[in-house]
Amino acid sequence: MKNNILYIVAFIVLSVFVSSCVDDLNVTPINPQKSQVFNQEEVFAKTYASFTLTGQEGPAGNSDIAGLDEGRFSVYRCLWNCMELSTDEAIWCWPDAEAIELNFNTWTTQSTSVNGMYSRLCFVITICNHFLEQTNGKTDAATIKERAEVRFLRALGYYYLMDMFGNVPFSEVVSTDAPKPILRAKLFEYVEKELLECQVDMYEPRTAPYYRVDKAAAWLLLSRLYLNAEVYTSVAASGTSAAVGGTPRWDDAAIYAKKVIDSGYVLNPSYRQLFMADNAGVIDQSTTNTAPQEIIFPIAADGIKTKSYGTSVFLIGSTHKTGMVNWGSKQNWAGNKARTSLIKKFFVINSSGTGINGFFSNGADLTTSIQPAIKDNRALFDKKSISTTVANSTPSLFSDGYQVIKFTNVRSDNGSILTIKTAGTAAAGTATYTNVTGIGSKSGIEAIFTISRDAGVYTVNVNGKGSGFIPTETITIKGTLLGGTSTANDLIITIQTVLTTTTSDIDFTDMDVPFMRVAEAYLTYAEAVLRGGTKVSGYEPLTAINALRSRASATAKATIDLQGVLDEKSREFYFEGQRRTDLIRYNQFGGATGVTWDWKGNVVGGTDFPAYFNLFPIPSTELNANPNLKQNPGY
Amino acid sequence: MKYSHFKLKLRAVVGVIVMFVLGLSANAQQISVSGVVKDAANGEPILGASILQKGTNKGIITNVDGAFTISVPSNATLVVKYLGYLTVEVPVVGKKTIVIQLKENSVALGEVVAIGYGVVKKNDATGSITAIKPDKMNKGLTSNAQDMIVGKIAGVSVITGGGTPGGSATIRIRGGSSLNASNDPLFVIDGLAMDNDGIQGVANPLSTINPNDIESFTVLKDASATAIYGSRASNGVIIITTKKGDKNGKLKISYDGNTSISKVNNSIKVLNGDQFRDIINTLYPGTDAKLAKSDSVTRSYLGKENTNWYDQIFQTAISHDHNLTAMGSWKKTPYRVSVGYTNTDGIVKTSNFERFIGSVNLSPSFLDDHLKVNLMAKGMLVRNRYADGGVVGAAMTMDPTQPVRSTDPKFNIYGGYFQWRAVNGTNFGINNPVATLNQKSDVSKAKDLILNADFDYKFHFLPDLRAHLNLGMETSEGTQTLYIDSLALSDSPYGRQGFQTKSKYNKSLSAYLQYAKEIGKHKFDVMGGYEWQHFYNQGNNEYQGLVKNVVSKTGDLVGYNYKNDLWKTENYLVSFFGRLNYSFDSKYLFTFTLRDDGSSRFRPENRWGLFPATAVAWKVNEEDFMKDNKVVSDLKVRLGYGVTGQQNIGYDYAYFPIYTTNIVGAFQPFDSTYYSTSRPDAYNKNLKWEVTTTYNAGLDFGFLNNRILGSIDLYRRTSNDLLNEVAVPALTNFKNRVISNIGVLENTGLEFTINAKAISTRDLTWEIGFNTAFNKNTVKQLISGQGADYWVETGGPFQGTTQVYHAGQPTYSFYVYKQKYDANGHVIETGALKDPANPSAGKYELSDAFENLNGDSVGGKPLINEKDKYYNHSINPDVTLGLSSKLIYKNFDFGFSLHASIGNYLYNSVQTGNYYVGRDGVAAIYSTGSICFINKPVSSLNNGFQGSDPNIYLSDYFVQNASFLRLDNVTVGYSFKNLFKVISSGRIYATVQNPFILTNYKGLDPEQYGDHVGIDNNIYPRPMITVFGLSLNF
């Protein structure tokens, strides 16, 4: 007995010792979501996804950057905020720090807006560097194309860093050595070189799989780069003044813009389609939306598979609020509205100064009266639904001023997932509604209604059917009171859900952000030539501008000058994240006098702010972490 | 026991007095027994021992020679007691002369205390060790073991969670030695080192123990004691020994139970309905030009009620706790079985914590006691229903003029609860907290099992040699299930349901050989061993909405927005360790320990860490020149040095490149194909141990035959290669923040503990304990090569950095602007209108509100940027104090304990979060008729901030002194014996826990817990708990 126990103990000790050795310390990940192997296809997809998404889970979760709210600080949303809120186009209504500081031109080295933009762009560059390092030396045809596109994406990241921050750290590898800064003018040369080199190996225009970029993207970015060359290469690149001493490249700007115009990408006949739920076209073959022929670089969104708070759901949700015409999503953040100065690009203020000509005809409907009144179908504003005043006197009040309805999650065939709540006042007994606003008229849609009133129970009678129904064109909903007392109160009809939807989701949007589109080339060409660039094949700036106006059903211009091009760009590209760069190139931003807009510099009537605001500061956290860097002057 | 003339005199005096008092009653006609009481160890007589006739009040005290004479019946039994000695009972059985020998039972000195991989006599210990036994008399409410040590040990801070039932506590020993890495001590339960990661419903390892099962806590504070645990010991070690059965013991059954009543006695003060109506009427007096409406329209949305939303969500919570223990010996195998049941309601309605806990302990011996085996199994089942954490905030801000429920039919779609809604029926605004509570169910269920087998074999051929083997494992599994009704505003119209699971196990093997030998005055004790541990965690999160399936028309619910996220992770720890104890002449003690730890969390080059420690102690009172000292009964000087490590960095795979694949909702399309993406995780191949070096000098002392016992410890603890997640330069890694070894942290401190039996008589004893600790915590250095201005961001309110590490400053220093005040002492608010009545007067700029500390300017205007921030206090207290007292008079006992903290500061984030009290701050107006009113804390109203400039968050105004004195508990109890024949003894008691706190802090509670160290977002009050308890021994 004694010995048996001893043996047992000895056996246990020995067996466990043998099986549990020091080799256990060499772990490999057991997490199914983790891998140690470089997967070229997946990392390649990630380089694009660094613009599309904010992390490894949609809409949020496992963020690519730490320390900042994931959705609020996506590449596109930061870019949009920096480029739009700081200018005369957009203003944000909520007290989020990152927006307030841009709204009123009061950003500092500690601003989260600046930090978010910087961190996101640097992540784009880092993931591209990683892909290029890992695929270095591979020469198969697919890899060559992928590497060319990733070099383009990296150049795009550096382009925006150069545009906004000037003298930034530079690295083509992922190394723990703190990178040295590169002068803005040197970075200009680098971006130019990269774009010229990578475009050789890229797809011919319109032959790449949709969502991947082709040569036209490189050319469009080159034309934009050359158009701003004087600013980017300025000796005052440290940011005090716009373009002193820089080297303009008007000829090159015109050449590359013209290459884009002739690339095979064309202006889509419908401006509105560019910003609708089905603007990818290719995803849903049933659509009649032809937007892809204009969109050179879309930032993808899908209500189920590609979700982020930082792309189109931001554009659509932030510009809408309950009560406005159906925009195909439940998201109604009531955040971004137009500044009065943007409205003035389309409308003329009437003599009394209280309103705008053509805007106030009572009961005017957006599509039937406003656009014809000003003869420009790019004026996608909502006035009637919720606005209470027009003056933007209270920035924080969304209904004080104008709402932009340019972006929508409704399809071009007017189909959308339904989440409309509508209400009316009903007498006791039976309430009858006709033509309930916003219900999609596409056939095959089935919906559920819940109706409540006066603690009573209603049956729902829709075109003679029960609670599940298929609306055709006009819908009649009848609520019949079965019990309870009745007073003339709100009858709330909630359409809970619809199956057989035409968009993917009730919250998350399908609309892709048309991040680069061919219309920009027309404006770039016109401006470059007007500034002294050589015409290409005799193509006239006025022809280019009128091509856009014609598409918008606006009257053709007889003449065009530089300011006219800038104004046209605002009409064509407002709320698309380009304005700040344009204003700086025209010297109408920091340090400029005599150009003002409502709430510029945090004063209702507008006041000037200093020239050093033409560059954003290097974030204080980054300066703190990388002692090689120097702060931009003035901060 | 040594004698001294002083003691003799003292005892003589006491003895004479007592003899005089007692002698008066000793006059019955009985036999006279004479005797002498001696120390069993050295035969010296004991003066002042009490001799009592059992079952009576008759007694006498020994004289100077230890002698006594007492007159008792010849069949009487004498009970002989003396402080510090075991009580004996001696039957007289007709004897007239008796020699009684008492054995020393000094709890403090003779007691064996647990140390790493072994035990040591307390007075032979060389390190800073505090052992405490749970005190039955003054325990307060102890549904969790951590409650027992609050304020009891110098340098050990235990901050219990708020009123959340089953909540965990933050335990810090000597202030914590790490930054980002865990600062939790290592818990060792019956030799099994526990994994600190909790699962759903099981907050930390202490939650797995029934407090009634705990025999003792041993807290190892300095590195000479902890280094044997190597890589996990930098933050101290808490060793818990559980109770075992009694060899040869008869079956003993005991019951412990209590009922408690929890009540909220403070919450953030807000306006009532009438006051709120006044505010709205004042702020909205006229016409609102923006809405082209009269303010009277806005005012018309005010309700008529006076709803106290706190009353609606808080409840007086009743809880009860029952424990039954049986112990004894069966066929010479000691056993102990206990079962416990706890049911605790939270102070927020619907929250509840329920726990079944059971443990079995068998400690058989074999081979003539050469092989001792201890088998332990503990099991636990927990069910925890959480109340939505947001309801307290919603109750704070919900409009007090509105009703909870409304008969207005427009609220039918929310289940009849009042909710803010727009004219067109849309949901918006603050959610009705009562609706949230009732429409959401969030329940976790967890089970936990700990198995431990401990073998100790004394070799037959060499009894000085022992082999020890411990095999242990813990496995637990938790599931948290969420259900949100489709009527709930937050998740309208689908509702939401889902669950999260986490399961884990850790397996452990440790084995060592120990050889102890005494040769003359030399005593050796050598030990060497090996340990292997494996930690495994996995989890899954699944959520989906609910949609009525209209296709089938059956009303089935189908998933919407389904999400599934399965993850797994593991790590290993392999260690070799050894210890040498040597003592000479029982006066000079020497200890050396060494541990070599390998962790799978670091690359091979950095994987192994060697952790040496050494200590010497000198028992001064054993020296000849001290032997006759009458006052000093114990005196020991200790010096220790040791190195410990830290590898609990929160990541198992942080040193090599690894890719994370996307999950749901994050695919990248090319054409119509959706591709998976793969992102490299940030990694740091140079990651290595955090290494902490501790020097400790201590003095243990006892006076007056150890009626007064105490110790003083001085220490310096330096942590090198501190692990922290820091912002790294852009382009250098795959994330902007990466876990790195960044610097040096130093803690220097002094601890003082004293425990005294102030009064010790037959009917009255008074024990009092006091401890205090001074700790200075300084970050000495951060990443070499960085400039003097370099800081590491650690936190802030929801916008911006207000808290950093900076060389020369304590950890979690507040880094803020210096606020300026106007002539009336009011805060000048950046971004606010200088004159609200006259907007053209402009707004206060940064330079109006904040001091330009570096004096620079741009364009003639003071330039305020991050260089004007300064370091302003931290959460670290300068001094902590603890005091406990226990008074026993006959069968009554009365005790209390309190603790205090001085010099700790908090950033009052609740105040910043609700600071805006202007027109738009108290009423969110979305459009005509779509209004939501927002109540505000009274403290915010007093400031009158206008709002909207985020820079105000960076003001030092919100950094507030959070020193406090808290009375932890007050207890009264009554003990009884021989009740109803079946009950041999018992006690009934009442305790009030957390009756009051003294503080000037402006937030809710200055004693902060939770994740955001120093940033106080807490609005969840700690309740006052009244406990009624009963203990019975059968």
HADDOCK unambig.tbl for C-alpha pairs under 7 A between the chains (distance, minus, plus):
assign (segid A and resid 2 and name CA) (segid B and resid 367 and name CA) 6.29 0.50 0.50
assign (segid A and resid 20 and name CA) (segid B and resid 532 and name CA) 6.97 0.50 0.50
assign (segid A and resid 22 and name CA) (segid B and resid 574 and name CA) 6.41 0.50 0.50
assign (segid A and resid 24 and name CA) (segid B and resid 572 and name CA) 6.46 0.50 0.50
assign (segid A and resid 25 and name CA) (segid B and resid 572 and name CA) 5.75 0.50 0.50
assign (segid A and resid 25 and name CA) (segid B and resid 599 and name CA) 6.15 0.50 0.50
assign (segid A and resid 25 and name CA) (segid B and resid 600 and name CA) 4.23 0.50 0.50
assign (segid A and resid 26 and name CA) (segid B and resid 600 and name CA) 6.06 0.50 0.50
assign (segid A and resid 27 and name CA) (segid B and resid 600 and name CA) 6.24 0.50 0.50
assign (segid A and resid 29 and name CA) (segid B and resid 569 and name CA) 6.95 0.50 0.50
assign (segid A and resid 30 and name CA) (segid B and resid 568 and name CA) 6.06 0.50 0.50
assign (segid A and resid 30 and name CA) (segid B and resid 569 and name CA) 6.05 0.50 0.50
assign (segid A and resid 31 and name CA) (segid B and resid 567 and name CA) 5.34 0.50 0.50
assign (segid A and resid 31 and name CA) (segid B and resid 568 and name CA) 4.43 0.50 0.50
assign (segid A and resid 31 and name CA) (segid B and resid 569 and name CA) 5.81 0.50 0.50
assign (segid A and resid 32 and name CA) (segid B and resid 567 and name CA) 6.39 0.50 0.50
assign (segid A and resid 33 and name CA) (segid B and resid 567 and name CA) 6.64 0.50 0.50
assign (segid A and resid 33 and name CA) (segid B and resid 660 and name CA) 5.63 0.50 0.50
assign (segid A and resid 33 and name CA) (segid B and resid 661 and name CA) 5.29 0.50 0.50
assign (segid A and resid 34 and name CA) (segid B and resid 658 and name CA) 6.46 0.50 0.50
assign (segid A and resid 34 and name CA) (segid B and resid 659 and name CA) 5.35 0.50 0.50
assign (segid A and resid 34 and name CA) (segid B and resid 660 and name CA) 4.73 0.50 0.50
assign (segid A and resid 34 and name CA) (segid B and resid 661 and name CA) 6.27 0.50 0.50
assign (segid A and resid 35 and name CA) (segid B and resid 658 and name CA) 5.64 0.50 0.50
assign (segid A and resid 35 and name CA) (segid B and resid 659 and name CA) 5.03 0.50 0.50
assign (segid A and resid 35 and name CA) (segid B and resid 660 and name CA) 6.63 0.50 0.50
assign (segid A and resid 36 and name CA) (segid B and resid 657 and name CA) 6.52 0.50 0.50
assign (segid A and resid 36 and name CA) (segid B and resid 658 and name CA) 4.59 0.50 0.50
assign (segid A and resid 36 and name CA) (segid B and resid 659 and name CA) 5.94 0.50 0.50
assign (segid A and resid 42 and name CA) (segid B and resid 676 and name CA) 5.63 0.50 0.50
assign (segid A and resid 42 and name CA) (segid B and resid 677 and name CA) 4.25 0.50 0.50
assign (segid A and resid 42 and name CA) (segid B and resid 678 and name CA) 4.90 0.50 0.50
assign (segid A and resid 43 and name CA) (segid B and resid 677 and name CA) 5.84 0.50 0.50
assign (segid A and resid 43 and name CA) (segid B and resid 678 and name CA) 5.00 0.50 0.50
assign (segid A and resid 43 and name CA) (segid B and resid 679 and name CA) 6.31 0.50 0.50
assign (segid A and resid 45 and name CA) (segid B and resid 668 and name CA) 6.03 0.50 0.50
assign (segid A and resid 45 and name CA) (segid B and resid 675 and name CA) 6.60 0.50 0.50
assign (segid A and resid 45 and name CA) (segid B and resid 677 and name CA) 5.36 0.50 0.50
assign (segid A and resid 46 and name CA) (segid B and resid 677 and name CA) 4.91 0.50 0.50
assign (segid A and resid 46 and name CA) (segid B and resid 678 and name CA) 6.05 0.50 0.50
assign (segid A and resid 46 and name CA) (segid B and resid 679 and name CA) 6.52 0.50 0.50
assign (segid A and resid 49 and name CA) (segid B and resid 668 and name CA) 5.76 0.50 0.50
assign (segid A and resid 53 and name CA) (segid B and resid 666 and name CA) 6.73 0.50 0.50
assign (segid A and resid 56 and name CA) (segid B and resid 661 and name CA) 6.71 0.50 0.50
assign (segid A and resid 56 and name CA) (segid B and resid 662 and name CA) 4.29 0.50 0.50
assign (segid A and resid 56 and name CA) (segid B and resid 663 and name CA) 6.20 0.50 0.50
assign (segid A and resid 56 and name CA) (segid B and resid 666 and name CA) 5.87 0.50 0.50
assign (segid A and resid 57 and name CA) (segid B and resid 662 and name CA) 5.82 0.50 0.50
assign (segid A and resid 57 and name CA) (segid B and resid 663 and name CA) 5.21 0.50 0.50
assign (segid A and resid 57 and name CA) (segid B and resid 664 and name CA) 5.83 0.50 0.50
assign (segid A and resid 57 and name CA) (segid B and resid 665 and name CA) 5.86 0.50 0.50
assign (segid A and resid 57 and name CA) (segid B and resid 666 and name CA) 5.02 0.50 0.50
assign (segid A and resid 58 and name CA) (segid B and resid 664 and name CA) 6.09 0.50 0.50
assign (segid A and resid 58 and name CA) (segid B and resid 665 and name CA) 3.94 0.50 0.50
assign (segid A and resid 58 and name CA) (segid B and resid 666 and name CA) 4.61 0.50 0.50
assign (segid A and resid 59 and name CA) (segid B and resid 665 and name CA) 6.21 0.50 0.50
assign (segid A and resid 64 and name CA) (segid B and resid 735 and name CA) 6.30 0.50 0.50
assign (segid A and resid 65 and name CA) (segid B and resid 735 and name CA) 5.44 0.50 0.50
assign (segid A and resid 65 and name CA) (segid B and resid 736 and name CA) 5.84 0.50 0.50
assign (segid A and resid 66 and name CA) (segid B and resid 735 and name CA) 6.87 0.50 0.50
assign (segid A and resid 66 and name CA) (segid B and resid 736 and name CA) 6.28 0.50 0.50
assign (segid A and resid 66 and name CA) (segid B and resid 737 and name CA) 6.23 0.50 0.50
assign (segid A and resid 95 and name CA) (segid B and resid 948 and name CA) 5.65 0.50 0.50
assign (segid A and resid 97 and name CA) (segid B and resid 799 and name CA) 6.94 0.50 0.50
assign (segid A and resid 97 and name CA) (segid B and resid 950 and name CA) 5.45 0.50 0.50
assign (segid A and resid 119 and name CA) (segid B and resid 736 and name CA) 6.67 0.50 0.50
assign (segid A and resid 122 and name CA) (segid B and resid 730 and name CA) 6.00 0.50 0.50
assign (segid A and resid 122 and name CA) (segid B and resid 731 and name CA) 5.87 0.50 0.50
assign (segid A and resid 123 and name CA) (segid B and resid 734 and name CA) 6.77 0.50 0.50
assign (segid A and resid 126 and name CA) (segid B and resid 731 and name CA) 5.34 0.50 0.50
assign (segid A and resid 126 and name CA) (segid B and resid 734 and name CA) 6.62 0.50 0.50
assign (segid A and resid 171 and name CA) (segid B and resid 731 and name CA) 6.70 0.50 0.50
assign (segid A and resid 174 and name CA) (segid B and resid 731 and name CA) 6.31 0.50 0.50
assign (segid A and resid 174 and name CA) (segid B and resid 732 and name CA) 5.31 0.50 0.50
assign (segid A and resid 174 and name CA) (segid B and resid 733 and name CA) 6.30 0.50 0.50
assign (segid A and resid 175 and name CA) (segid B and resid 732 and name CA) 5.03 0.50 0.50
assign (segid A and resid 176 and name CA) (segid B and resid 732 and name CA) 4.78 0.50 0.50
assign (segid A and resid 176 and name CA) (segid B and resid 733 and name CA) 6.79 0.50 0.50
assign (segid A and resid 177 and name CA) (segid B and resid 732 and name CA) 6.70 0.50 0.50
assign (segid A and resid 178 and name CA) (segid B and resid 729 and name CA) 5.84 0.50 0.50
assign (segid A and resid 178 and name CA) (segid B and resid 732 and name CA) 6.64 0.50 0.50
assign (segid A and resid 209 and name CA) (segid B and resid 670 and name CA) 5.87 0.50 0.50
assign (segid A and resid 209 and name CA) (segid B and resid 671 and name CA) 5.11 0.50 0.50
assign (segid A and resid 210 and name CA) (segid B and resid 670 and name CA) 5.67 0.50 0.50
assign (segid A and resid 210 and name CA) (segid B and resid 671 and name CA) 4.52 0.50 0.50
assign (segid A and resid 211 and name CA) (segid B and resid 669 and name CA) 6.87 0.50 0.50
assign (segid A and resid 211 and name CA) (segid B and resid 670 and name CA) 5.28 0.50 0.50
assign (segid A and resid 211 and name CA) (segid B and resid 671 and name CA) 6.43 0.50 0.50
assign (segid A and resid 212 and name CA) (segid B and resid 670 and name CA) 6.49 0.50 0.50
assign (segid A and resid 282 and name CA) (segid B and resid 671 and name CA) 6.80 0.50 0.50
assign (segid A and resid 282 and name CA) (segid B and resid 672 and name CA) 6.79 0.50 0.50
assign (segid A and resid 283 and name CA) (segid B and resid 671 and name CA) 6.98 0.50 0.50
assign (segid A and resid 283 and name CA) (segid B and resid 672 and name CA) 5.13 0.50 0.50
assign (segid A and resid 304 and name CA) (segid B and resid 665 and name CA) 5.76 0.50 0.50
assign (segid A and resid 305 and name CA) (segid B and resid 664 and name CA) 6.84 0.50 0.50
assign (segid A and resid 305 and name CA) (segid B and resid 665 and name CA) 4.30 0.50 0.50
assign (segid A and resid 305 and name CA) (segid B and resid 666 and name CA) 5.95 0.50 0.50
assign (segid A and resid 305 and name CA) (segid B and resid 667 and name CA) 5.64 0.50 0.50
assign (segid A and resid 306 and name CA) (segid B and resid 665 and name CA) 5.04 0.50 0.50
assign (segid A and resid 306 and name CA) (segid B and resid 666 and name CA) 4.91 0.50 0.50
assign (segid A and resid 306 and name CA) (segid B and resid 667 and name CA) 5.24 0.50 0.50
assign (segid A and resid 306 and name CA) (segid B and resid 668 and name CA) 6.52 0.50 0.50
assign (segid A and resid 307 and name CA) (segid B and resid 665 and name CA) 5.26 0.50 0.50
assign (segid A and resid 307 and name CA) (segid B and resid 666 and name CA) 6.10 0.50 0.50
assign (segid A and resid 386 and name CA) (segid B and resid 927 and name CA) 6.80 0.50 0.50
assign (segid A and resid 388 and name CA) (segid B and resid 290 and name CA) 6.97 0.50 0.50
assign (segid A and resid 388 and name CA) (segid B and resid 291 and name CA) 5.68 0.50 0.50
assign (segid A and resid 389 and name CA) (segid B and resid 290 and name CA) 6.32 0.50 0.50
assign (segid A and resid 399 and name CA) (segid B and resid 927 and name CA) 6.01 0.50 0.50
assign (segid A and resid 400 and name CA) (segid B and resid 290 and name CA) 6.65 0.50 0.50
assign (segid A and resid 422 and name CA) (segid B and resid 424 and name CA) 6.47 0.50 0.50
assign (segid A and resid 423 and name CA) (segid B and resid 424 and name CA) 5.92 0.50 0.50
assign (segid A and resid 452 and name CA) (segid B and resid 412 and name CA) 6.40 0.50 0.50
assign (segid A and resid 452 and name CA) (segid B and resid 413 and name CA) 6.71 0.50 0.50
assign (segid A and resid 453 and name CA) (segid B and resid 409 and name CA) 5.22 0.50 0.50
assign (segid A and resid 453 and name CA) (segid B and resid 410 and name CA) 6.37 0.50 0.50
assign (segid A and resid 454 and name CA) (segid B and resid 408 and name CA) 6.91 0.50 0.50
assign (segid A and resid 454 and name CA) (segid B and resid 409 and name CA) 4.20 0.50 0.50
assign (segid A and resid 455 and name CA) (segid B and resid 409 and name CA) 5.15 0.50 0.50
assign (segid A and resid 455 and name CA) (segid B and resid 412 and name CA) 6.58 0.50 0.50
assign (segid A and resid 468 and name CA) (segid B and resid 550 and name CA) 6.81 0.50 0.50
assign (segid A and resid 490 and name CA) (segid B and resid 410 and name CA) 6.58 0.50 0.50
assign (segid A and resid 492 and name CA) (segid B and resid 425 and name CA) 6.71 0.50 0.50
assign (segid A and resid 496 and name CA) (segid B and resid 493 and name CA) 6.41 0.50 0.50
assign (segid A and resid 622 and name CA) (segid B and resid 729 and name CA) 6.09 0.50 0.50
assign (segid A and resid 624 and name CA) (segid B and resid 790 and name CA) 5.71 0.50 0.50
assign (segid A and resid 624 and name CA) (segid B and resid 791 and name CA) 6.97 0.50 0.50
assign (segid A and resid 625 and name CA) (segid B and resid 727 and name CA) 6.29 0.50 0.50
assign (segid A and resid 625 and name CA) (segid B and resid 728 and name CA) 5.65 0.50 0.50
assign (segid A and resid 625 and name CA) (segid B and resid 729 and name CA) 5.25 0.50 0.50
assign (segid A and resid 626 and name CA) (segid B and resid 729 and name CA) 5.05 0.50 0.50
assign (segid A and resid 627 and name CA) (segid B and resid 786 and name CA) 6.73 0.50 0.50
assign (segid A and resid 634 and name CA) (segid B and resid 858 and name CA) 6.97 0.50 0.50
